[in-house]
Amino acid sequence: MTAAPQETRREQILATAAELFAARGFHGVSVADLGAACGISGPALYKHFASKDAVLAEMLVSISEELLTVGRARAAEAAEAGDAAAALAALVEWHVDFALRHRALIVVQDRDWESLPAEARERVRTLQRQYVDVWADRLRELHPGLTRQPARAMAHAAFGLINSTPHSGLLPDVRMRELLRQMAGRALGMGASEPGGARL
């Protein structure tokens, strides 16, 4: 019974930190700033996280874990029917949804990557490589003859497109969702035997 409020407070701290780090940069936010934004004192923050570095580490590791876990599940569910295009579409839908809901996290990931503690940075790298390979595997199923490295490159390019939401989100989310879904689908050659009509 006592765990739920602590979990809620941790989630609040992580969400607030993401917004502050995105607005000011990791080094532009003090523990006192973060505590004040969460309605607690700076020292009270240490009841939940050992340091500001620990906040950043949990923030970026947890989103990488979520992307991989949900991405795998959605792709596997769609792939049960043996439809590679449906599996890839499920991945696109999931990543678009994530990018629209977590603009601040995308900014923090891009800008404050070097501030991550070494262990957390390596964990994020590992999770991200696994996530890329989920996409690459689906791409190779959809496009026979596509080799692994080009498939990984296509996945990274799609992420760049979808993760543009902090800058490209000029339309209401409903319209941005459809725009990003369509653009990513075209970029990945969904509905074509070879991406861009060329064998890679």
NUZAPA-617014 format. One record per residue: residue in three letters; y, z, x of N, C-alpha, C, O in turn. Coordinates in steps of 0.2 Angstrom, whole numbers, padded with zeros to 4 digits, always signed. Each point is the difference from the previous one (the first is absolute). Example, Ala and Ser with C-alpha at 12.3 -4.5 7.8 and 13.67 -1.06 7.14 Angstrom:
<pts>
ALA-0028+0039+0066+0006+0000-0004+0006+0000+0004-0001+0003+0005SER+0006-0007-0007+0006+0001+0004+0005+0003-0004+0006+0001+0003
</pts>
This chain:
<pts>
MET-0006+0000+0004+0006+0000-0004+0006+0000+0004+0006-0002-0002THR-0006+0005+0008+0006+0000+0004+0001-0006+0005+0005-0001+0002ALA-0010-0004-0002+0001-0006+0004+0004-0005-0003+0004-0003+0004ALA-0004+0002-0010+0004-0005-0003+0007+0000+0001+0003-0005+0002PRO+0001+0011-0002+0007+0000+0001+0001-0002+0008+0005-0004+0001GLN-0009+0006+0003+0001-0002+0007-0001-0007+0001+0004-0004+0004GLU-0009+0001-0007-0001-0007+0000+0006-0004-0003+0002-0005+0003THR+0001+0007-0008+0006-0003-0003+0006+0001+0004+0003-0005+0001ARG-0003+0010+0003+0006+0001+0004-0001-0005+0006+0005-0003+0002ARG-0011+0003+0001-0001-0005+0006+0002-0007-0003+0003-0004+0004GLU-0006+0002-0009+0002-0007-0003+0007-0001-0001+0003-0005+0002GLN+0001+0010-0004+0007+0000-0001+0003-0001+0007+0005-0004+0001ILE-0007+0008+0004+0003+0000+0007-0001-0007+0002+0005-0003+0003LEU-0011+0000-0003-0001-0007+0002+0004-0005-0003+0002-0005+0003ALA-0002+0005-0010+0004-0005-0003+0008+0001+0002+0003-0005+0001THR-0001+0011-0001+0007+0001+0002+0002-0002+0007+0005-0004+0002ALA-0010+0005+0003+0001-0002+0007+0000-0007+0000+0004-0003+0004ALA-0008-0001-0008+0000-0007+0001+0006-0003-0002+0003-0004+0003GLU+0000+0007-0008+0007-0003-0002+0005+0002+0005+0004-0005+0002LEU-0004+0011+0001+0005+0002+0005-0001-0004+0006+0005-0003+0003PHE-0011+0002-0001-0002-0004+0007+0003-0007-0001+0002-0003+0004ALA-0004+0000-0010+0002-0007-0001+0008-0001+0000+0002-0005+0002ALA+0001+0010-0005+0008+0000+0000+0003+0001+0006+0005-0003+0002ARG-0008+0008+0002+0004+0002+0006-0004-0001+0007+0003+0001+0005GLY-0009-0002-0006-0005-0001+0006-0003+0007+0002+0003+0005-0002PHE-0009-0005+0005-0003+0006+0001+0004+0005+0004+0000+0006-0001HIS+0003-0009+0006+0004+0005+0005+0007+0002-0003+0003+0004+0002GLY-0001-0007-0008+0006+0002-0003-0001+0005-0006+0005+0002-0003VAL-0011+0000+0003-0001+0006-0005-0003+0006+0003-0005-0001+0004SER+0008+0006-0005-0002+0007+0003-0005+0003-0005+0000-0001-0006VAL-0003+0006+0009-0005+0004-0005+0005+0004-0005-0002+0000-0006ALA+0008+0002+0008+0004+0003-0005+0002-0005-0006+0000+0002-0005ASP+0002-0008+0007+0001-0005-0005-0006-0001-0004+0001-0001-0006LEU-0007+0000+0008-0005-0001-0004-0002+0006-0004-0001-0001-0006GLY+0002+0007+0008-0001+0006-0004+0005+0000-0006-0002+0002-0005ALA+0008-0003+0007+0006+0000-0005-0002-0005-0006+0001+0002-0005ALA-0003-0008+0007-0001-0005-0005-0006+0002-0004-0001-0003-0006CYS-0004+0007+0008-0005+0002-0003+0001+0007-0004-0004+0002-0004GLY+0010+0001+0005+0001+0006-0003-0002+0006+0003-0001+0005-0003ILE-0001-0006+0009-0003+0006+0004+0004+0001+0007+0003-0005+0002SER-0004+0010+0001+0003+0001+0007-0004-0004+0005-0005-0002-0001GLY+0009+0000+0007-0004-0003+0005-0006+0004+0002-0005-0003+0001PRO+0006+0009+0001-0006+0004+0002-0006+0000-0005-0006+0000+0002ALA+0008+0000-0008-0005+0000-0006-0004-0007+0001-0006+0000-0003LEU+0009-0005+0005-0004-0006+0001-0006+0001+0004-0005-0004-0001TYR+0005+0008+0006-0005+0001+0005-0007+0004-0003-0005+0000+0003LYS+0006+0002-0010-0006+0002-0003-0004-0005-0002-0006+0001-0002HIS+0009-0007+0001-0004-0006-0002-0002-0005+0005-0005-0003+0000PHE+0010+0002+0005-0001-0004+0006+0002+0003+0006+0005+0004+0001ALA-0009-0005+0004+0001+0003+0007+0007-0002+0003+0003+0004+0004SER-0001-0010-0005+0006-0003+0003+0002-0006-0004-0003-0003-0005LYS+0009+0000+0007+0002-0006-0004-0004-0006+0003-0001-0004-0004ASP-0002+0005+0010-0004-0006+0002-0006+0000-0004-0003-0005-0002ALA+0000+0011-0001-0006+0001-0004+0002-0003-0007-0005-0003-0003VAL+0011+0003+0001+0001-0003-0006+0000-0007+0000-0003-0004-0004LEU+0006+0001+0009-0001-0007+0001-0007-0003+0001-0002-0005-0002ALA-0002+0009+0006-0007-0002+0001-0004+0000-0006-0003-0005-0002GLU+0004+0010-0002-0004+0000-0006+0003-0005-0005-0005-0003-0004MET+0011+0002+0004+0003-0006-0004-0003-0006+0001-0003-0004-0005LEU+0003+0002+0011-0003-0007+0002-0007-0001+0001-0003-0005-0002VAL-0001+0011+0004-0007-0001-0001-0002+0000-0007-0005-0004-0001SER+0008+0008-0003-0003+0000-0007+0001-0006-0004-0004-0002-0004ILE+0010-0002+0006+0001-0006-0004-0005-0006+0003-0002-0004-0004SER+0000+0005+0010-0004-0005+0003-0007+0002-0003-0004-0005-0001GLU+0002+0011+0000-0007+0002-0003+0000-0003-0007-0005-0002-0002GLU+0011+0003-0001+0000-0002-0007-0001-0008-0001-0004-0002-0004LEU+0008-0002+0008-0001-0007+0000-0007-0002+0001-0002-0005-0003LEU-0001+0008+0008-0007-0002+0002-0005+0002-0006-0004-0004-0002THR+0004+0010+0000-0004+0002-0005+0000-0003-0006-0005-0003-0003VAL+0011+0002+0000+0001-0004-0006-0001-0007+0001-0003-0003-0005GLY+0005+0000+0010-0001-0007+0001-0007-0002+0001-0003-0005-0004ARG-0001+0009+0007-0008-0001+0000-0003+0001-0007-0004-0005-0001ALA+0006+0010-0002-0003+0001-0007+0002-0006-0005-0004-0002-0003ARG+0010+0000+0003+0002-0006-0004-0003-0006+0002-0002-0004-0005ALA+0002+0002+0011-0003-0006+0002-0008+0000-0001-0003-0005-0002ALA+0000+0011+0003-0007+0000-0001-0002+0000-0008-0005-0004-0002GLU+0009+0007-0002-0001-0001-0007+0001-0007-0002-0004-0003-0004ALA+0009-0001+0006+0001-0007-0002-0005-0004+0003-0002-0005-0003ALA-0001+0007+0009-0005-0005+0004-0007+0001-0003-0004-0004+0001GLU+0003+0009-0006-0007+0001-0003-0002-0007-0003-0006-0001-0001ALA+0011-0002-0002-0002-0006-0004-0001-0006+0005-0001-0006-0002GLY+0002+0007+0009-0001-0005+0004+0006-0005+0001+0000-0006+0002ASP+0006+0008-0005+0006-0004+0000+0005+0002+0006+0004+0005-0001ALA-0004-0008+0006+0004+0002+0006+0008-0001-0002+0004+0004+0002ALA-0002-0009-0006+0007+0000-0002+0002+0006-0004+0005+0002+0001ALA-0010+0000-0006+0002+0006-0004+0001+0006+0005+0004+0004-0001ALA-0008-0003+0006+0000+0005+0005+0007+0000+0004+0003+0005+0000LEU-0001-0011+0002+0006+0000+0004+0006+0001-0005+0005+0003+0002ALA-0006-0006-0008+0006+0002-0005+0001+0007-0001+0005+0003-0001ALA-0011+0001+0000+0000+0007-0001+0004+0003+0006+0004+0005-0001LEU-0005-0007+0007+0003+0003+0006+0008-0002+0000+0004+0005+0001VAL-0003-0011-0003+0007-0001-0001+0004+0004-0005+0005+0003+0001GLU-0009-0002-0007+0003+0004-0005+0001+0007+0002+0005+0003-0001TRP-0010+0000+0005+0001+0006+0002+0006+0001+0005+0003+0005+0000HIS-0003-0009+0005+0005+0000+0005+0007-0001-0003+0005+0004+0002VAL-0004-0008-0007+0006-0001-0003+0002+0006-0004+0006+0002+0001ASP-0010+0001-0004+0001+0006-0004+0002+0006+0005+0005+0003-0001PHE-0008-0003+0006+0001+0005+0005+0007-0001+0003+0004+0005+0001ALA-0002-0011+0001+0006-0002+0003+0006+0002-0005+0006+0001+0003LEU-0007-0003-0009+0006+0002-0005+0001+0007-0001+0005+0002-0002ARG-0011+0002+0002+0001+0007-0001+0002+0004+0006+0003+0006+0000HIS-0004-0009+0006+0001+0004+0006+0005-0003+0005-0002-0001+0006ARG+0008-0001-0008+0004-0004+0004+0002+0004+0006+0001-0002+0006ALA+0001+0009-0007+0002+0004+0005-0005+0001+0006+0001+0000+0006LEU-0007+0001-0008-0006+0000+0005+0000-0006+0004-0002+0001+0006ILE+0003-0007-0009+0000-0006+0004+0005+0000+0005-0001-0002+0006VAL+0007+0004-0007+0006+0001+0004-0002+0005+0006+0001-0002+0006VAL-0004+0008-0008-0002+0005+0005-0005-0003+0005+0000+0001+0006GLN-0005-0004-0009-0006-0003+0004+0003-0005+0005-0002+0000+0006ASP+0007-0004-0008+0002-0005+0005+0005+0003+0005+0000-0002+0006ARG+0004+0006-0008+0006+0003+0004-0002+0006+0005+0002+0000+0005ASP-0007+0004-0008-0001+0006+0003-0007+0001+0003-0002+0005+0002TRP-0001-0011-0001-0007+0000+0003+0000+0003+0006-0005+0004+0002GLU+0009-0005+0003+0000+0003+0006+0001+0007+0001-0002+0003+0005SER+0004+0000-0011+0001+0007+0000-0006+0004-0002+0000+0006+0000LEU-0005-0010-0002-0007+0003-0002-0003+0004+0006+0000-0003+0006PRO-0003+0008-0007-0004+0003+0006-0005-0004+0001-0003-0004-0004ALA+0000+0004+0011-0004-0005+0002-0007+0000-0004-0002-0006-0001GLU+0000+0012-0001-0007+0000-0003+0001-0003-0007-0004-0004-0002ALA+0009+0005-0001+0002-0003-0007+0001-0007+0000-0003-0004-0004ARG+0006+0001+0010+0001-0007+0001-0006-0004+0000-0001-0005-0002GLU-0004+0008+0006-0006-0003+0001-0004+0000-0006-0004-0005-0002ARG+0004+0010-0002-0003+0001-0007+0002-0006-0004-0003-0003-0004VAL+0010+0003+0003+0003-0005-0004-0002-0007+0002-0002-0005-0004ARG+0002+0003+0011-0002-0006+0003-0007-0002-0003-0002-0005-0002THR-0003+0010+0003-0007-0001-0002+0000-0002-0007-0004-0004-0002LEU+0007+0008-0003+0000-0001-0007+0003-0007-0001-0003-0003-0005GLN+0008+0001+0008+0003-0006-0002-0004-0006+0003-0001-0005-0004ARG-0003+0006+0009-0004-0005+0002-0006-0001-0005-0002-0006-0001GLN+0000+0011-0001-0006+0000-0005+0003-0003-0007-0004-0004-0003TYR+0010+0005+0001+0003-0003-0006+0001-0007+0001-0002-0004-0004VAL+0004+0002+0010+0001-0007+0001-0007-0004+0000+0000-0005-0003ASP-0005+0008+0005-0007-0003+0000-0002-0001-0007-0004-0004-0001VAL+0006+0009-0003-0002-0001-0007+0003-0006-0003-0004-0004-0003TRP+0010+0002+0004+0003-0006-0002-0003-0006+0004-0001-0005-0003ALA+0000+0006+0009-0003-0006+0004-0007-0002-0002-0001-0006-0001ASP-0003+0011-0001-0006-0001-0003+0000-0004-0006-0004-0005-0001ARG+0008+0007-0003+0001-0004-0007+0003-0007+0001-0002-0005-0003LEU+0007+0004+0008+0002-0006+0001-0005-0005+0003+0000-0006-0002ARG-0005+0009+0006-0005-0004+0003-0005-0002-0005-0003-0006+0000GLU+0002+0010-0005-0004-0002-0006+0003-0005-0004-0004-0005-0002LEU+0010+0005+0001+0004-0005-0004+0001-0007+0004-0001-0005-0003HIS+0002+0006+0009+0001-0006+0004-0006-0001+0005+0001+0002+0006PRO-0006-0005-0007-0006-0002+0004+0003-0003+0007+0004-0005-0001GLY-0006+0007+0006+0002-0003+0007+0006+0004+0003+0001-0001+0006LEU+0002+0005-0010+0006+0004+0003-0003+0005+0005-0005+0004-0002THR+0007-0003+0008-0002+0004+0004+0004+0007+0000+0005+0000-0004ARG-0008+0005+0007+0003+0007-0001+0007+0001+0002+0004+0003-0004GLN-0002-0006+0010+0007+0002+0002+0005-0004-0004+0005+0003-0002PRO-0006-0009+0000+0005-0003-0005+0000+0003-0006+0005+0001-0004ALA-0011+0002+0001+0000+0004-0006+0004+0006+0001+0004+0002-0005ARG-0004+0001+0010+0004+0007+0001+0007-0002+0001+0004+0003-0003ALA-0002-0009+0006+0007-0002+0000+0002-0001-0007+0006+0002-0001MET-0010-0005-0003+0003-0002-0007+0001+0007-0004+0005+0000-0003ALA-0010+0005+0004+0001+0006-0003+0007+0003+0002+0003+0003-0004HIS-0002-0003+0011+0006+0003+0002+0006-0003-0003+0005+0003-0001ALA-0005-0010+0001+0006-0004-0003+0001+0002-0007+0006+0001-0002ALA-0012+0000-0002+0001+0002-0007+0003+0007+0000+0004+0001-0005PHE-0006+0003+0009+0003+0007+0000+0008+0000+0001+0003+0003-0003GLY-0001-0007+0008+0007-0001+0001+0004-0002-0006+0005+0002-0001LEU-0008-0007-0003+0003-0003-0006+0000+0006-0005+0006+0001-0003ILE-0011+0002+0002-0001+0005-0006+0005+0006+0002+0003+0003-0004ASN-0004-0001+0011+0004+0006+0002+0007-0001+0001+0004+0004+0002SER-0001-0010-0005+0007-0001+0001+0004+0003-0006+0006+0000+0000THR-0010+0004-0004+0003+0003-0006+0007+0004+0001+0004+0000-0004PRO-0004+0004+0010+0006+0004+0001+0007-0005+0000+0005+0002-0001HIS-0006-0008+0003+0005-0005+0001+0000-0005-0006+0005-0003-0002SER-0011+0001+0000+0000-0006-0005+0000+0002-0007+0000-0004-0004GLY-0001+0011+0003+0000+0002-0007+0006-0001-0004+0003+0006-0002LEU-0001-0012+0001+0007-0001-0003-0001-0001-0008+0005+0000-0004LEU-0011-0001+0002-0002-0001-0007-0003+0007-0003-0003+0004+0004PRO+0003-0004-0010-0004+0006-0003-0007+0000+0002-0003-0006+0002ASP-0001+0011-0002-0006+0001+0003-0005-0005-0003-0005-0002+0003VAL+0005+0001-0010-0004-0004-0003+0000-0007+0003-0005-0003+0001ARG+0011+0001+0000+0001-0007+0002-0002-0001+0008-0002-0005+0002MET+0004+0011+0001-0002+0000+0008-0007+0000+0001-0003-0004+0004ARG-0001+0007-0009-0007+0001+0001-0003-0007-0001-0004-0002+0004GLU+0006-0002-0009-0002-0007-0001+0001-0004+0005-0004-0004+0003LEU+0011+0004+0000+0002-0004+0005-0004+0001+0007-0002-0005+0003LEU+0001+0011-0002-0004+0002+0006-0007-0002+0000-0003-0003+0005ARG+0000+0004-0011-0007-0002-0001-0001-0008+0001-0005-0002+0003GLN+0010-0001-0006-0001-0008+0000+0001-0002+0007-0004-0004+0003MET+0009+0007+0001+0002-0003+0006-0006+0002+0005-0002-0004+0004ALA-0001+0010-0004-0005+0002+0004-0006-0004-0002-0004-0002+0005GLY+0002+0001-0011-0005-0005-0002+0000-0006+0003-0005-0003+0003ARG+0011+0000-0003+0001-0007+0003-0001+0000+0008-0003-0004+0003ALA+0006+0009+0000+0000+0001+0007-0007+0001+0003-0002-0002+0005LEU-0003+0005-0010-0007+0001+0002-0004-0005-0002-0006+0000+0001GLY+0008-0006-0004-0004-0005-0002-0004+0001-0005-0006-0003-0001MET+0007+0008-0004-0004+0001-0005+0000-0005-0005+0005-0003-0002GLY-0011+0000+0000-0001-0005-0004-0001-0007+0004+0000-0005-0003ALA+0001+0006+0010-0002-0006+0004-0005+0001+0004-0002+0006+0002SER-0002-0011+0000-0006+0001+0005+0002+0001+0007-0004+0004+0003GLU+0010-0006-0001+0002+0002+0006+0008+0002+0000+0004-0003-0003PRO-0002+0009+0006+0007+0002+0000+0004-0006+0002+0000-0002+0006GLY+0005+0000-0010+0005-0005+0003-0003-0007+0000+0003-0004+0003GLY-0009+0003-0005-0003-0006+0000-0003-0001+0007-0003-0006+0002ALA+0003+0010+0003-0002-0001+0007-0006+0005+0002+0000+0006-0002ARG-0004-0009+0006-0006+0004+0002+0003+0004+0006+0002-0002+0005LEU-0003+0009-0005+0002+0004+0005-0006+0003+0004+0001+0004+0005
</pts>
